[in-house]
Amino acid sequence: MRRIFPGKRAAIRLKVLVLCASIWGLAAPASAEEGVFSYFMGVRAIGAQSEIEDIRTSGFTGTAAIQNDTDLVGGIGVVFGAKSRDLPVRLELEVAHRFRFDLDVRENRTGSVIDHEMNVATTSALVSAILEWRNESDFIPFAGASIGWARNDVETERINLATQVNTTRDQATNHFAWGGTLGVDWFFAESWSAQAAYRYIDLGETDTGTGPAGERIEGESYASHDLLLGVSYHF
């Protein structure tokens, strides 16, 4: 049996380690390049011109007058996405929260006026399929469609303007949401991109629930024209 001296044994170990490192260095990049998707995540600011359409009232003893059914709304969201390496498509998951939409409806009664002031806040989760126009520049136009879930939380303050007595209540409802997007991504660094986009989105119905005197106010559709500004990191 051939004897291997300690010095030679150490040299063999070193050669094996160098060989393994070389194989790993060659294999790892190849493995990454062969992946079907690359991934990214980002944050998104939402500025919107919004409207609650087809408002219906019930339980009113007087006549209803809509004081305000449009508003400027702001929000913020986080985005997680996967981009195909071979096809010009990507998938996104957006979780967002929109802040206060002010909706006001007044009930004109004989001898009194009841003011219903509603604040609508929305939490949403949307899945989007997006088609990209990939090219040699740093600017990538895109178009996409979204579907998902929206939770509209309506806080209603009922004010009797004659007696100055007011009550408040909350009502939250869950709805199907859908929309479409057009925009452009700007890759300003190797792993970073900025985004500007327009989106139309329908966030479903709004509902105040039944008030202390039996009043109820429902909106058929919470529709919004969104300006989206975001930044993403690409892994």
Residue pairs with C-beta under 8 A, 6 or more apart in sequence:
4 12
35 85
36 84
36 85
36 86
37 82
37 83
37 84
37 85
38 82
38 83
38 85
38 234
38 235
39 80
39 81
39 82
39 83
39 234
39 235
40 79
40 80
40 81
40 82
40 83
40 193
40 232
40 233
40 234
40 235
41 78
41 79
41 80
41 81
41 232
41 233
41 235
42 78
42 79
42 81
42 193
42 195
42 230
42 231
42 232
42 233
43 76
43 77
43 78
43 79
43 230
43 231
44 76
44 77
44 78
44 79
44 94
44 96
44 195
44 228
44 229
44 230
45 74
45 75
45 76
45 228
45 229
45 230
46 73
46 74
46 75
46 76
46 77
46 96
46 98
46 226
46 227
46 228
47 72
47 73
47 74
47 226
47 227
47 229
48 72
48 73
48 74
48 75
48 98
48 224
48 225
48 226
48 227
49 70
49 72
49 73
49 224
49 225
50 70
50 71
50 72
50 73
50 101
50 222
50 223
50 224
50 225
51 69
51 70
51 222
51 223
51 224
52 69
52 70
52 101
52 103
52 120
52 206
52 219
52 221
52 222
52 223
53 69
53 219
53 220
53 221
53 222
53 223
54 219
54 220
54 221
55 66
55 69
55 103
55 105
55 217
55 218
55 219
55 220
56 217
56 218
56 219
56 220
57 64
57 105
57 107
57 215
57 216
57 217
57 218
58 214
58 215
58 216
58 218
59 210
59 211
59 213
59 214
59 215
59 216
60 107
60 215
61 107
61 109
61 213
62 107
62 108
62 109
62 110
62 114
63 107
63 108
64 105
64 106
64 107
64 108
65 105
65 106
65 107
65 108
66 104
66 105
66 106
67 104
67 105
67 106
67 115
68 102
68 103
68 104
69 103
69 219
71 101
71 102
71 103
73 98
73 99
73 100
73 101
73 224
74 98
74 99
75 96
75 97
75 98
75 99
75 122
76 96
76 97
77 94
77 95
77 96
77 97
78 94
78 95
78 96
79 92
79 93
79 94
79 230
79 232
80 92
80 93
81 90
81 91
81 92
81 93
81 232
82 90
82 91
83 89
83 90
83 132
83 234
84 90
88 131
88 132
88 133
88 134
89 129
89 130
89 131
89 132
90 130
90 132
91 127
91 128
91 129
91 130
92 126
92 127
92 128
92 130
92 144
93 125
93 126
93 127
93 128
94 124
94 125
94 126
94 128
94 146
94 148
95 123
95 124
95 125
96 123
96 124
96 125
96 126
97 121
97 122
97 123
97 124
98 121
98 122
98 123
98 124
98 203
98 224
99 121
100 119
100 120
100 121
101 119
101 120
101 121
101 122
101 222
102 117
102 118
102 119
103 117
103 118
103 119
103 120
103 206
103 217
103 219
104 115
104 116
104 117
104 118
105 116
105 118
105 217
106 113
106 114
106 115
106 116
107 113
107 114
107 115
107 116
107 215
111 162
112 160
112 161
112 162
112 163
113 160
113 161
113 162
114 158
114 159
114 160
114 161
114 213
114 215
115 158
115 159
115 161
116 156
116 157
116 158
116 159
116 208
116 211
116 215
116 217
117 156
117 157
117 159
118 154
118 155
118 156
118 157
118 206
118 208
118 217
119 154
119 155
120 152
120 153
120 154
120 206
120 222
121 152
121 153
121 155
122 150
122 151
122 152
122 153
122 203
122 222
123 150
123 151
123 153
124 148
124 149
124 150
124 151
124 177
124 203
125 148
125 149
126 146
126 147
126 148
126 149
126 177
126 179
126 201
127 146
127 147
127 148
128 144
128 145
128 146
128 181
129 144
129 145
130 142
130 143
130 144
130 181
131 142
131 143
131 144
132 140
132 141
132 142
132 185
133 140
133 141
133 142
134 140
138 186
138 187
138 188
139 184
139 185
139 186
139 187
140 184
140 185
140 186
140 187
141 182
141 183
141 184
142 181
142 182
142 183
142 184
142 185
142 197
143 180
143 181
143 182
143 183
144 180
144 181
145 178
145 179
145 180
145 181
146 177
146 178
146 179
146 180
146 181
146 199
146 201
147 176
147 177
147 178
148 176
148 177
148 178
149 174
149 175
149 176
149 177
150 174
150 175
150 176
150 177
150 203
150 204
150 222
151 172
151 173
151 174
151 175
152 172
152 173
152 175
152 203
152 204
152 205
152 206
152 207
152 222
153 170
153 171
153 172
154 170
154 171
154 172
154 173
154 206
154 207
154 208
154 209
155 168
155 169
155 170
156 168
156 169
156 170
156 171
156 208
156 209
156 211
156 217
157 166
157 167
157 168
158 166
158 167
158 168
158 169
158 211
158 212
158 215
159 165
159 166
160 166
167 211
167 212
169 208
169 209
169 211
171 207
171 208
171 209
173 204
173 205
173 206
173 207
174 204
175 203
175 204
175 205
176 204
177 201
177 202
177 203
177 204
178 201
178 202
179 199
179 200
179 201
179 202
180 199
180 200
181 197
181 198
181 199
181 228
182 197
182 198
182 199
183 195
183 196
183 197
183 198
183 199
183 228
184 195
184 196
184 197
185 193
185 194
185 195
185 232
186 193
186 194
186 195
186 196
187 193
188 194
191 233
191 234
191 235
192 231
192 232
192 233
192 234
193 231
193 232
193 234
194 229
194 230
194 231
194 232
195 228
195 229
195 230
195 231
195 232
196 227
196 228
196 229
197 226
197 227
197 228
198 225
198 226
198 227
198 228
199 224
199 225
199 226
199 228
200 223
200 224
200 225
200 226
201 223
201 224
201 226
202 221
202 222
202 223
202 224
203 222
203 223
203 224
204 221
204 222
205 218
205 219
205 220
205 221
205 222
206 218
206 219
206 222
207 216
207 217
207 218
207 219
208 215
208 216
208 217
208 218
209 216
210 216
